[in-house]
Amino acid sequence: MAKVMISLPDDLLEQVDAEALKRATSRSALLAAAARRELQRRDPDAVAAAIARSQQRFRDAGSFDSTGLVRADRDSTR
């Protein structure tokens, strides 16, 4: 396992240490978990593009009566 040296503001380090104590874990384990979570997050630009595509698909779908769709679905399962 590699060791790294990082710089953190004093107040942030205090928060990290307090949270590690609260979770009964080490500072290193807490920071490693936080880094893993951050690296798993989707790229904000990709998320925005996906939302824009979905919005366009809904615009292209036009209007519809949701009650009619629910009723038709319900009746098809009888």
N, CA, C and O atoms as a GROMACS GRO file, in nm:
protein
  312
    1MET      N    1   0.085  -0.117   0.000
    1MET     CA    2   0.000   0.000   0.000
    1MET      C    3   0.090   0.123   0.000
    1MET      O    4   0.186   0.133   0.077
    2ALA      N    5   0.057   0.217  -0.087
    2ALA     CA    6   0.134   0.340  -0.098
    2ALA      C    7   0.096   0.437   0.012
    2ALA      O    8  -0.018   0.439   0.059
    3LYS      N    9   0.192   0.516   0.052
    3LYS     CA   10   0.168   0.624   0.148
    3LYS      C   11   0.186   0.755   0.073
    3LYS      O   12   0.275   0.770  -0.010
    4VAL      N   13   0.099   0.850   0.105
    4VAL     CA   14   0.106   0.981   0.040
    4VAL      C   15   0.104   1.089   0.146
    4VAL      O   16   0.056   1.069   0.258
    5MET      N   17   0.154   1.203   0.109
    5MET     CA   18   0.149   1.318   0.198
    5MET      C   19   0.057   1.420   0.131
    5MET      O   20   0.079   1.456   0.015
    6ILE      N   21  -0.044   1.466   0.203
    6ILE     CA   22  -0.135   1.566   0.148
    6ILE      C   23  -0.143   1.683   0.245
    6ILE      O   24  -0.109   1.671   0.363
    7SER      N   25  -0.188   1.794   0.194
    7SER     CA   26  -0.208   1.912   0.277
    7SER      C   27  -0.356   1.940   0.288
    7SER      O   28  -0.428   1.941   0.187
    8LEU      N   29  -0.403   1.963   0.410
    8LEU     CA   30  -0.543   1.997   0.436
    8LEU      C   31  -0.547   2.116   0.530
    8LEU      O   32  -0.461   2.131   0.616
    9PRO      N   33  -0.647   2.200   0.513
    9PRO     CA   34  -0.663   2.309   0.611
    9PRO      C   35  -0.687   2.249   0.750
    9PRO      O   36  -0.748   2.143   0.763
   10ASP      N   37  -0.639   2.318   0.852
   10ASP     CA   38  -0.650   2.267   0.988
   10ASP      C   39  -0.793   2.233   1.027
   10ASP      O   40  -0.818   2.129   1.090
   11ASP      N   41  -0.888   2.319   0.990
   11ASP     CA   42  -1.026   2.294   1.030
   11ASP      C   43  -1.082   2.171   0.960
   11ASP      O   44  -1.162   2.098   1.020
   12LEU      N   45  -1.042   2.145   0.835
   12LEU     CA   46  -1.089   2.026   0.765
   12LEU      C   47  -1.029   1.901   0.828
   12LEU      O   48  -1.099   1.801   0.845
   13LEU      N   49  -0.902   1.906   0.863
   13LEU     CA   50  -0.839   1.792   0.929
   13LEU      C   51  -0.906   1.760   1.062
   13LEU      O   52  -0.923   1.644   1.097
   14GLU      N   53  -0.945   1.864   1.135
   14GLU     CA   54  -1.017   1.842   1.261
   14GLU      C   55  -1.150   1.773   1.236
   14GLU      O   56  -1.189   1.683   1.310
   15GLN      N   57  -1.220   1.813   1.130
   15GLN     CA   58  -1.347   1.749   1.096
   15GLN      C   59  -1.326   1.604   1.054
   15GLN      O   60  -1.404   1.516   1.093
   16VAL      N   61  -1.223   1.578   0.977
   16VAL     CA   62  -1.191   1.441   0.934
   16VAL      C   63  -1.160   1.355   1.056
   16VAL      O   64  -1.212   1.244   1.068
   17ASP      N   65  -1.078   1.405   1.145
   17ASP     CA   66  -1.042   1.329   1.264
   17ASP      C   67  -1.163   1.302   1.354
   17ASP      O   68  -1.177   1.193   1.408
   18ALA      N   69  -1.249   1.402   1.369
   18ALA     CA   70  -1.369   1.384   1.451
   18ALA      C   71  -1.461   1.280   1.389
   18ALA      O   72  -1.517   1.197   1.460
   19GLU      N   73  -1.476   1.284   1.258
   19GLU     CA   74  -1.562   1.186   1.190
   19GLU      C   75  -1.502   1.047   1.197
   19GLU      O   76  -1.575   0.949   1.216
   20ALA      N   77  -1.372   1.036   1.182
   20ALA     CA   78  -1.307   0.905   1.192
   20ALA      C   79  -1.327   0.847   1.332
   20ALA      O   80  -1.353   0.728   1.347
   21LEU      N   81  -1.314   0.930   1.434
   21LEU     CA   82  -1.335   0.885   1.572
   21LEU      C   83  -1.480   0.840   1.590
   21LEU      O   84  -1.506   0.736   1.651
   22LYS      N   85  -1.573   0.919   1.538
   22LYS     CA   86  -1.715   0.887   1.551
   22LYS      C   87  -1.747   0.753   1.484
   22LYS      O   88  -1.830   0.676   1.533
   23ARG      N   89  -1.681   0.725   1.373
   23ARG     CA   90  -1.706   0.600   1.298
   23ARG      C   91  -1.616   0.486   1.344
   23ARG      O   92  -1.623   0.375   1.289
   24ALA      N   93  -1.534   0.512   1.441
   24ALA     CA   94  -1.440   0.411   1.493
   24ALA      C   95  -1.353   0.355   1.380
   24ALA      O   96  -1.338   0.233   1.365
   25THR      N   97  -1.298   0.445   1.301
   25THR     CA   98  -1.209   0.406   1.192
   25THR      C   99  -1.088   0.498   1.192
   25THR      O  100  -1.079   0.590   1.273
   26SER      N  101  -0.997   0.473   1.103
   26SER     CA  102  -0.878   0.557   1.097
   26SER      C  103  -0.900   0.673   1.001
   26SER      O  104  -0.990   0.671   0.917
   27ARG      N  105  -0.817   0.772   1.015
   27ARG     CA  106  -0.816   0.886   0.922
   27ARG      C  107  -0.794   0.836   0.780
   27ARG      O  108  -0.863   0.879   0.688
   28SER      N  109  -0.698   0.746   0.762
   28SER     CA  110  -0.666   0.694   0.629
   28SER      C  111  -0.785   0.620   0.568
   28SER      O  112  -0.814   0.637   0.450
   29ALA      N  113  -0.853   0.538   0.648
   29ALA     CA  114  -0.967   0.463   0.597
   29ALA      C  115  -1.081   0.557   0.557
   29ALA      O  116  -1.146   0.536   0.455
   30LEU      N  117  -1.104   0.660   0.637
   30LEU     CA  118  -1.209   0.757   0.606
   30LEU      C  119  -1.177   0.831   0.477
   30LEU      O  120  -1.264   0.846   0.391
   31LEU      N  121  -1.054   0.877   0.462
   31LEU     CA  122  -1.015   0.949   0.341
   31LEU      C  123  -1.015   0.858   0.218
   31LEU      O  124  -1.050   0.902   0.109
   32ALA      N  125  -0.977   0.732   0.234
   32ALA     CA  126  -0.981   0.637   0.122
   32ALA      C  127  -1.125   0.614   0.078
   32ALA      O  128  -1.152   0.610  -0.042
   33ALA      N  129  -1.217   0.598   0.172
   33ALA     CA  130  -1.359   0.578   0.138
   33ALA      C  131  -1.414   0.702   0.067
   33ALA      O  132  -1.488   0.689  -0.030
   34ALA      N  133  -1.378   0.820   0.115
   34ALA     CA  134  -1.425   0.944   0.052
   34ALA      C  135  -1.371   0.955  -0.091
   34ALA      O  136  -1.443   0.996  -0.182
   35ALA      N  137  -1.246   0.919  -0.110
   35ALA     CA  138  -1.186   0.925  -0.244
   35ALA      C  139  -1.255   0.826  -0.338
   35ALA      O  140  -1.282   0.858  -0.453
   36ARG      N  141  -1.284   0.704  -0.288
   36ARG     CA  142  -1.353   0.605  -0.371
   36ARG      C  143  -1.491   0.656  -0.413
   36ARG      O  144  -1.530   0.644  -0.529
   37ARG      N  145  -1.566   0.712  -0.318
   37ARG     CA  146  -1.699   0.766  -0.350
   37ARG      C  147  -1.690   0.875  -0.455
   37ARG      O  148  -1.769   0.878  -0.549
   38GLU      N  149  -1.595   0.964  -0.440
   38GLU     CA  150  -1.580   1.075  -0.534
   38GLU      C  151  -1.544   1.024  -0.673
   38GLU      O  152  -1.594   1.076  -0.773
   39LEU      N  153  -1.459   0.924  -0.680
   39LEU     CA  154  -1.416   0.870  -0.809
   39LEU      C  155  -1.527   0.791  -0.878
   39LEU      O  156  -1.523   0.772  -0.999
   40GLN      N  157  -1.625   0.744  -0.802
   40GLN     CA  158  -1.738   0.670  -0.861
   40GLN      C  159  -1.848   0.762  -0.911
   40GLN      O  160  -1.937   0.719  -0.985
   41ARG      N  161  -1.843   0.888  -0.872
   41ARG     CA  162  -1.946   0.984  -0.915
   41ARG      C  163  -1.939   1.003  -1.065
   41ARG      O  164  -1.831   1.001  -1.125
   42ARG      N  165  -2.054   1.023  -1.125
   42ARG     CA  166  -2.058   1.047  -1.269
   42ARG      C  167  -2.008   1.188  -1.301
   42ARG      O  168  -2.017   1.280  -1.220
   43ASP      N  169  -1.957   1.200  -1.421
   43ASP     CA  170  -1.909   1.328  -1.471
   43ASP      C  171  -2.029   1.422  -1.484
   43ASP      O  172  -2.126   1.387  -1.551
   44PRO      N  173  -2.025   1.542  -1.422
   44PRO     CA  174  -2.139   1.634  -1.427
   44PRO      C  175  -2.181   1.670  -1.570
   44PRO      O  176  -2.300   1.689  -1.595
   45ASP      N  177  -2.086   1.680  -1.663
   45ASP     CA  178  -2.121   1.712  -1.801
   45ASP      C  179  -2.198   1.597  -1.866
   45ASP      O  180  -2.291   1.620  -1.943
   46ALA      N  181  -2.160   1.473  -1.834
   46ALA     CA  182  -2.230   1.357  -1.889
   46ALA      C  183  -2.372   1.349  -1.832
   46ALA      O  184  -2.466   1.315  -1.903
   47VAL      N  185  -2.387   1.380  -1.703
   47VAL     CA  186  -2.520   1.380  -1.641
   47VAL      C  187  -2.608   1.487  -1.705
   47VAL      O  188  -2.724   1.462  -1.736
   48ALA      N  189  -2.553   1.607  -1.724
   48ALA     CA  190  -2.629   1.716  -1.786
   48ALA      C  191  -2.670   1.678  -1.928
   48ALA      O  192  -2.782   1.709  -1.969
   49ALA      N  193  -2.582   1.613  -2.003
   49ALA     CA  194  -2.616   1.572  -2.140
   49ALA      C  195  -2.726   1.467  -2.140
   49ALA      O  196  -2.815   1.471  -2.224
   50ALA      N  197  -2.721   1.373  -2.045
   50ALA     CA  198  -2.826   1.270  -2.036
   50ALA      C  199  -2.961   1.332  -2.001
   50ALA      O  200  -3.063   1.293  -2.056
   51ILE      N  201  -2.961   1.428  -1.911
   51ILE     CA  202  -3.085   1.498  -1.875
   51ILE      C  203  -3.141   1.572  -1.996
   51ILE      O  204  -3.261   1.567  -2.022
   52ALA      N  205  -3.055   1.639  -2.069
   52ALA     CA  206  -3.099   1.713  -2.188
   52ALA      C  207  -3.159   1.617  -2.291
   52ALA      O  208  -3.261   1.649  -2.352
   53ARG      N  209  -3.097   1.500  -2.311
   53ARG     CA  210  -3.152   1.401  -2.405
   53ARG      C  211  -3.289   1.354  -2.359
   53ARG      O  212  -3.380   1.340  -2.441
   54SER      N  213  -3.305   1.329  -2.231
   54SER     CA  214  -3.434   1.284  -2.177
   54SER      C  215  -3.540   1.392  -2.194
   54SER      O  216  -3.653   1.362  -2.232
   55GLN      N  217  -3.504   1.514  -2.167
   55GLN     CA  218  -3.600   1.624  -2.182
   55GLN      C  219  -3.644   1.636  -2.328
   55GLN      O  220  -3.762   1.659  -2.355
   56GLN      N  221  -3.551   1.621  -2.420
   56GLN     CA  222  -3.585   1.628  -2.562
   56GLN      C  223  -3.679   1.513  -2.600
   56GLN      O  224  -3.773   1.533  -2.677
   57ARG      N  225  -3.654   1.393  -2.549
   57ARG     CA  226  -3.741   1.279  -2.580
   57ARG      C  227  -3.882   1.303  -2.529
   57ARG      O  228  -3.979   1.268  -2.596
   58PHE      N  229  -3.896   1.363  -2.410
   58PHE     CA  230  -4.028   1.392  -2.358
   58PHE      C  231  -4.098   1.499  -2.443
   58PHE      O  232  -4.218   1.491  -2.466
   59ARG      N  233  -4.023   1.599  -2.488
   59ARG     CA  234  -4.081   1.702  -2.574
   59ARG      C  235  -4.130   1.638  -2.705
   59ARG      O  236  -4.237   1.672  -2.755
   60ASP      N  237  -4.049   1.547  -2.760
   60ASP     CA  238  -4.083   1.481  -2.886
   60ASP      C  239  -4.203   1.387  -2.871
   60ASP      O  240  -4.272   1.358  -2.968
   61ALA      N  241  -4.228   1.339  -2.748
   61ALA     CA  242  -4.337   1.244  -2.726
   61ALA      C  243  -4.473   1.312  -2.734
   61ALA      O  244  -4.574   1.245  -2.757
   62GLY      N  245  -4.478   1.441  -2.718
   62GLY     CA  246  -4.605   1.512  -2.722
   62GLY      C  247  -4.684   1.490  -2.595
   62GLY      O  248  -4.631   1.442  -2.495
   63SER      N  249  -4.811   1.527  -2.601
   63SER     CA  250  -4.893   1.513  -2.481
   63SER      C  251  -4.970   1.382  -2.485
   63SER      O  252  -4.991   1.324  -2.592
   64PHE      N  253  -5.012   1.337  -2.369
   64PHE     CA  254  -5.090   1.214  -2.359
   64PHE      C  255  -5.171   1.220  -2.231
   64PHE      O  256  -5.142   1.298  -2.140
   65ASP      N  257  -5.272   1.136  -2.225
   65ASP     CA  258  -5.360   1.128  -2.109
   65ASP      C  259  -5.309   1.015  -2.019
   65ASP      O  260  -5.327   0.898  -2.052
   66SER      N  261  -5.249   1.049  -1.908
   66SER     CA  262  -5.193   0.947  -1.820
   66SER      C  263  -5.301   0.855  -1.764
   66SER      O  264  -5.277   0.736  -1.744
   67THR      N  265  -5.419   0.909  -1.739
   67THR     CA  266  -5.528   0.826  -1.688
   67THR      C  267  -5.563   0.717  -1.787
   67THR      O  268  -5.584   0.602  -1.749
   68GLY      N  269  -5.569   0.753  -1.913
   68GLY     CA  270  -5.598   0.654  -2.016
   68GLY      C  271  -5.491   0.546  -2.024
   68GLY      O  272  -5.523   0.429  -2.042
   69LEU      N  273  -5.367   0.585  -2.012
   69LEU     CA  274  -5.257   0.488  -2.016
   69LEU      C  275  -5.264   0.391  -1.898
   69LEU      O  276  -5.245   0.271  -1.915
   70VAL      N  277  -5.291   0.444  -1.778
   70VAL     CA  278  -5.301   0.359  -1.660
   70VAL      C  279  -5.420   0.264  -1.674
   70VAL      O  280  -5.409   0.146  -1.644
   71ARG      N  281  -5.532   0.317  -1.720
   71ARG     CA  282  -5.652   0.234  -1.737
   71ARG      C  283  -5.626   0.123  -1.839
   71ARG      O  284  -5.664   0.008  -1.815
   72ALA      N  285  -5.563   0.156  -1.951
   72ALA     CA  286  -5.534   0.056  -2.053
   72ALA      C  287  -5.440  -0.050  -2.000
   72ALA      O  288  -5.457  -0.169  -2.027
   73ASP      N  289  -5.340  -0.008  -1.923
   73ASP     CA  290  -5.246  -0.105  -1.865
   73ASP      C  291  -5.318  -0.195  -1.766
   73ASP      O  292  -5.296  -0.316  -1.767
   74ARG      N  293  -5.400  -0.138  -1.683
   74ARG     CA  294  -5.476  -0.216  -1.584
   74ARG      C  295  -5.568  -0.317  -1.654
   74ARG      O  296  -5.575  -0.434  -1.614
   75ASP      N  297  -5.637  -0.271  -1.756
   75ASP     CA  298  -5.731  -0.358  -1.826
   75ASP      C  299  -5.661  -0.470  -1.903
   75ASP      O  300  -5.718  -0.577  -1.924
   76SER      N  301  -5.538  -0.446  -1.945
   76SER     CA  302  -5.465  -0.548  -2.021
   76SER      C  303  -5.415  -0.662  -1.933
   76SER      O  304  -5.380  -0.769  -1.984
   77THR      N  305  -5.412  -0.642  -1.802
   77THR     CA  306  -5.363  -0.746  -1.711
   77THR      C  307  -5.475  -0.827  -1.648
   77THR      O  308  -5.450  -0.916  -1.568
   78ARG      N  309  -5.596  -0.798  -1.684
   78ARG     CA  310  -5.712  -0.873  -1.628
   78ARG      C  311  -5.733  -1.002  -1.700
   78ARG      O  312  -5.825  -1.077  -1.666
   0.00000   0.00000   0.00000
